[in-house]
Amino acid sequence: MGTDADSLSADADSLSTLFRTACARGKAWDGMALLTIASRLREVFEDAAVLGSPPSAVTLATGGSGTRLICFPALSALSGPHEYARFGPAFQDRRPVSVLPNPGFLPREPLPATLDALVAAQAAAVRACAGDEPFVLLGHSAGGWVAHAVAGELESAGLIPSAVVLIDTYPGEESGRLGGRGGDGPALSAMTAGMLDKAAQFASAEADRLTAMAGYLELYAGWKPAALTAPTLYVRAGDRLPGIEAAEPWSLPHSEITVPGDHFTVLEDHSRTTALAIDTWLSEELTAGGASGETPVPPSESRP
């Protein structure tokens, strides 16, 4: 029968603790290497059809005549639909907002074996969420990689999003540095610092989430975005995180706006300002492009 000492020993040796210890000692790459190896031992799906049904959308706002906004969470261990919990409701009665979880972050969920498997699964989820309606794809941080890749997949099948919105997304070249060695790059540093900060405030990240993060970053290692037909908006955080370089310019054609807040607070303390800026751009861009139902009216200031 196990003792309290055994339990404490098990906790000290947990994957989460080992990763945090590596980061605390300035060896984040060693910690990520540990998680990456562990992620390769997880169950995976090669084909989106194996999932049975695409990831279910989480609804954050309803009503309004604006084009539907479909969001993808970032790829940090603590990411998920909840990161849009303050941002999404700002669009209530203005435009529908949904979030599509990335598969593999919850217990017993398989990870995508390849980037193609992920993109196919999320493209199917977008079709199920949007139906026959027009839609805008949005991603925060590395969630922008998912949004952009899914947009490309849909466009190749003849289904063009009304727009793509990237919120403080580091260019694809940064993802290559996440998968290799040779020093902690800005993208890894920002992600790790943010995850550790959040973990200090809330519950520790489970092994499933940590290995999912590592698995996704390996999938995107070396990935570079391709040009899209859909208009792209890049939303840059106006404040830098301490010790972290700002994201490099997005290399593909896009419009760009800067909003108050840092990489994380743009969706937290400054979520309403970010929502207003995006909604204004979408209204102007899609109205000019002939989209129905788009008028430059800001989200209701009376809602939380």
C-alpha positions as CSV (number, residue, x, y, z in Angstrom):
1,M,0.0,0.0,0.0
2,G,1.4,3.4,-1.0
3,T,2.5,5.9,1.6
4,D,2.3,9.7,1.6
5,A,6.1,9.7,1.0
6,D,5.5,7.5,-2.1
7,S,2.9,9.9,-3.3
8,L,5.2,12.9,-2.8
9,S,8.0,11.0,-4.6
10,A,5.7,10.3,-7.5
11,D,4.7,14.0,-7.7
12,A,8.4,15.1,-7.6
13,D,9.1,12.7,-10.5
14,S,6.1,13.7,-12.6
15,L,6.5,14.9,-16.2
16,S,5.1,18.2,-15.2
17,T,7.5,18.7,-12.4
18,L,10.5,17.6,-14.5
19,F,9.6,20.1,-17.2
20,R,9.1,22.9,-14.7
21,T,12.4,22.1,-13.1
22,A,14.2,22.2,-16.5
23,C,12.7,25.6,-17.2
24,A,13.5,27.0,-13.8
25,R,17.2,25.9,-14.3
26,G,17.3,27.7,-17.7
27,K,17.2,24.4,-19.6
28,A,13.9,24.8,-21.4
29,W,15.1,23.0,-24.5
30,D,15.9,20.0,-22.4
31,G,12.4,20.1,-20.9
32,M,10.9,20.4,-24.3
33,A,13.0,17.5,-25.5
34,L,11.6,15.4,-22.6
35,L,8.0,16.3,-23.5
36,T,8.6,15.7,-27.3
37,I,9.9,12.1,-26.6
38,A,6.9,11.4,-24.4
39,S,4.5,12.8,-27.0
40,R,5.8,10.2,-29.5
41,L,4.5,7.4,-27.3
42,R,1.0,8.7,-27.3
43,E,-1.9,7.3,-29.3
44,V,-2.3,9.1,-32.7
45,F,-4.8,9.3,-35.5
46,E,-3.5,9.2,-39.2
47,D,-6.9,10.0,-40.7
48,A,-9.5,12.5,-39.5
49,A,-12.2,9.9,-40.1
50,V,-10.7,7.8,-37.3
51,L,-12.0,10.5,-34.8
52,G,-15.6,9.6,-35.8
53,S,-16.7,13.2,-35.7
54,P,-14.7,16.4,-36.0
55,P,-13.9,18.4,-32.9
56,S,-17.1,20.0,-31.5
57,A,-17.3,23.8,-31.5
58,V,-17.7,25.7,-28.3
59,T,-20.1,28.7,-28.7
60,L,-19.1,32.0,-27.1
61,A,-21.4,34.4,-28.9
62,T,-24.7,34.2,-30.8
63,G,-26.9,36.5,-32.8
64,G,-26.2,39.4,-35.1
65,S,-25.8,39.5,-38.8
66,G,-22.0,39.7,-38.9
67,T,-19.9,36.9,-40.5
68,R,-19.3,34.0,-38.1
69,L,-15.9,34.0,-36.4
70,I,-14.3,30.5,-35.8
71,C,-11.4,30.6,-33.5
72,F,-8.5,28.2,-32.9
73,P,-6.7,28.1,-29.5
74,A,-3.0,28.5,-29.1
75,L,-0.8,25.4,-28.7
76,S,0.4,26.0,-25.1
77,A,-0.2,23.3,-22.5
78,L,-2.7,25.7,-20.8
79,S,-4.5,26.8,-24.0
80,G,-8.0,25.8,-25.0
81,P,-11.4,27.4,-25.8
82,H,-11.2,29.2,-22.4
83,E,-8.5,31.6,-23.7
84,Y,-11.3,33.3,-25.7
85,A,-13.7,33.4,-22.7
86,R,-13.5,37.2,-22.4
87,F,-12.9,38.0,-26.1
88,G,-15.8,35.9,-27.6
89,P,-18.7,37.3,-25.6
90,A,-17.8,40.9,-26.7
91,F,-19.4,40.0,-30.1
92,Q,-22.8,38.9,-28.6
93,D,-25.6,40.0,-30.9
94,R,-23.1,41.3,-33.3
95,R,-21.6,38.1,-34.9
96,P,-21.6,34.4,-33.9
97,V,-18.3,33.3,-32.3
98,S,-17.2,29.6,-31.9
99,V,-14.0,28.0,-30.8
100,L,-12.7,24.7,-32.2
101,P,-10.5,22.8,-29.7
102,N,-7.3,21.2,-31.0
103,P,-7.5,17.4,-30.6
104,G,-5.2,15.7,-28.1
105,F,-5.2,18.0,-25.2
106,L,-7.7,16.1,-23.1
107,P,-7.2,12.7,-21.5
108,R,-7.6,9.7,-23.9
109,E,-7.7,12.0,-26.9
110,P,-5.3,10.9,-29.7
111,L,-2.9,13.4,-31.1
112,P,-2.7,14.0,-34.9
113,A,0.1,11.8,-36.4
114,T,0.9,14.4,-39.1
115,L,0.1,18.0,-39.8
116,D,-2.1,16.9,-42.7
117,A,-4.2,14.8,-40.2
118,L,-4.6,17.8,-38.0
119,V,-5.5,20.2,-40.8
120,A,-8.0,17.7,-42.3
121,A,-9.7,17.2,-38.9
122,Q,-10.0,20.9,-38.3
123,A,-11.1,21.7,-41.8
124,A,-13.9,19.2,-41.3
125,A,-14.8,20.8,-38.0
126,V,-15.0,24.2,-39.7
127,R,-17.4,22.9,-42.3
128,A,-19.6,21.3,-39.6
129,C,-19.5,24.6,-37.6
130,A,-20.2,27.0,-40.4
131,G,-22.6,24.9,-42.5
132,D,-23.4,26.9,-45.6
133,E,-22.7,30.3,-44.0
134,P,-19.6,32.4,-44.7
135,F,-16.9,32.4,-41.9
136,V,-13.8,34.1,-40.7
137,L,-10.9,32.0,-39.2
138,L,-9.0,33.4,-36.3
139,G,-6.0,32.1,-34.2
140,H,-4.1,33.6,-31.3
141,S,-0.3,32.9,-31.0
142,A,0.4,29.5,-32.5
143,G,-3.3,29.0,-33.0
144,G,-2.7,31.3,-35.9
145,W,-0.6,28.6,-37.5
146,V,-3.6,26.3,-37.3
147,A,-6.0,29.0,-38.7
148,H,-3.7,29.7,-41.6
149,A,-3.1,26.1,-42.5
150,V,-6.8,25.2,-42.3
151,A,-7.6,28.2,-44.5
152,G,-5.1,26.9,-47.1
153,E,-6.7,23.4,-46.9
154,L,-10.2,24.8,-47.4
155,E,-9.1,27.1,-50.2
156,S,-7.6,24.1,-52.0
157,A,-11.0,22.5,-51.9
158,G,-12.7,25.6,-53.3
159,L,-14.1,26.9,-50.0
160,I,-12.5,30.4,-49.3
161,P,-12.9,31.9,-45.9
162,S,-14.2,35.5,-45.8
163,A,-11.0,36.5,-43.9
164,V,-8.2,35.1,-41.7
165,V,-7.2,36.9,-38.5
166,L,-3.9,36.2,-36.7
167,I,-3.5,37.6,-33.2
168,D,0.2,38.2,-32.4
169,T,1.2,35.0,-34.2
170,Y,5.0,34.4,-34.6
171,P,5.9,33.7,-38.3
172,G,6.3,30.1,-39.3
173,E,10.1,30.3,-39.3
174,E,9.9,30.6,-35.5
175,S,8.3,27.2,-35.3
176,G,11.4,25.6,-36.8
177,R,13.5,26.9,-33.9
178,L,11.0,25.3,-31.5
179,G,11.7,21.8,-32.9
180,G,15.5,22.0,-32.8
181,R,18.3,22.9,-30.5
182,G,20.8,25.8,-30.3
183,G,19.3,28.1,-27.7
184,D,15.9,29.3,-26.7
185,G,14.3,31.3,-29.4
186,P,11.8,34.1,-28.7
187,A,8.7,32.0,-29.6
188,L,9.7,29.2,-27.2
189,S,10.6,31.7,-24.5
190,A,7.3,33.5,-24.8
191,M,5.3,30.3,-24.8
192,T,7.2,28.8,-21.9
193,A,7.2,32.0,-19.8
194,G,3.4,32.4,-20.3
195,M,2.7,28.8,-19.5
196,L,4.7,28.8,-16.3
197,D,3.1,32.1,-15.3
198,K,-0.4,30.7,-15.8
199,A,0.5,27.5,-14.1
200,A,1.7,29.4,-11.1
201,Q,-1.8,31.0,-10.8
202,F,-3.9,28.0,-11.7
203,A,-3.7,24.2,-11.6
204,S,-0.6,22.5,-12.9
205,A,-0.7,21.4,-16.5
206,E,-1.5,17.6,-16.9
207,A,0.9,15.3,-18.8
208,D,-1.7,15.1,-21.6
209,R,-1.6,18.8,-22.1
210,L,2.2,19.0,-21.9
211,T,2.8,16.2,-24.4
212,A,0.2,17.6,-26.7
213,M,2.0,21.0,-26.7
214,A,5.3,19.3,-27.5
215,G,3.6,17.1,-30.2
216,Y,2.0,20.0,-31.9
217,L,5.2,22.1,-31.9
218,E,7.0,19.1,-33.5
219,L,4.3,18.9,-36.2
220,Y,4.9,22.6,-37.0
221,A,8.7,22.4,-36.9
222,G,9.9,24.0,-40.2
223,W,6.4,24.9,-41.3
224,K,6.1,28.0,-43.5
225,P,2.7,29.5,-44.4
226,A,1.7,29.7,-48.0
227,A,-0.1,32.7,-49.6
228,L,-3.9,32.7,-49.2
229,T,-6.7,34.1,-51.3
230,A,-8.6,35.3,-48.3
231,P,-7.7,38.7,-46.9
232,T,-5.5,38.4,-43.8
233,L,-5.5,40.7,-40.7
234,Y,-2.5,40.6,-38.5
235,V,-3.2,41.9,-34.9
236,R,0.0,42.9,-33.2
237,A,0.2,43.3,-29.4
238,G,1.4,46.8,-28.6
239,D,3.3,45.8,-25.4
240,R,6.3,43.4,-25.3
241,L,6.7,40.7,-22.8
242,P,9.8,41.3,-20.6
243,G,12.9,39.8,-22.3
244,I,10.9,38.7,-25.3
245,E,11.4,40.1,-28.8
246,A,8.3,41.2,-30.6
247,A,7.0,38.9,-33.4
248,E,8.7,39.5,-36.7
249,P,6.6,41.0,-39.5
250,W,4.2,38.6,-41.2
251,S,5.8,37.9,-44.5
252,L,2.7,37.3,-46.6
253,P,0.2,39.9,-47.9
254,H,-1.9,41.3,-45.0
255,S,-3.3,44.3,-43.2
256,E,-2.0,45.1,-39.8
257,I,-3.3,46.8,-36.7
258,T,-1.7,47.2,-33.2
259,V,-3.8,46.9,-30.1
260,P,-3.1,47.6,-26.4
261,G,-1.8,44.7,-24.3
262,D,0.9,42.1,-24.5
263,H,0.9,38.6,-26.1
264,F,-1.5,37.3,-23.5
265,T,-3.4,40.3,-22.2
266,V,-4.8,41.2,-25.6
267,L,-7.3,38.4,-24.9
268,E,-7.6,39.1,-21.2
269,D,-7.6,42.6,-19.7
270,H,-7.7,44.2,-23.2
271,S,-10.1,41.6,-24.8
272,R,-12.8,44.1,-25.5
273,T,-10.5,46.6,-27.2
274,T,-9.1,43.7,-29.3
275,A,-12.6,42.6,-30.2
276,L,-13.6,46.1,-31.2
277,A,-10.5,46.5,-33.4
278,I,-11.1,43.2,-35.2
279,D,-14.8,43.8,-35.6
280,T,-14.2,47.2,-37.1
281,W,-11.7,45.8,-39.6
282,L,-13.9,42.9,-40.6
283,S,-16.9,45.2,-41.0
284,E,-15.0,47.5,-43.3
285,E,-13.1,44.8,-45.2
286,L,-16.1,42.5,-45.8
287,T,-18.5,45.4,-46.6
288,A,-16.1,46.6,-49.2
289,G,-15.8,43.0,-50.5
290,G,-19.6,42.7,-50.8
291,A,-20.3,40.5,-47.8
292,S,-23.9,40.8,-46.6
293,G,-24.8,41.7,-43.1
294,E,-21.6,43.6,-42.3
295,T,-21.9,47.1,-40.9
296,P,-19.2,48.9,-39.0
297,V,-20.9,48.8,-35.6
298,P,-18.7,47.9,-32.5
299,P,-19.5,45.1,-30.1
300,S,-21.9,46.2,-27.4
301,E,-20.2,48.1,-24.6
302,S,-22.8,47.0,-22.1
303,R,-21.7,43.4,-22.2
304,P,-18.9,41.9,-20.0
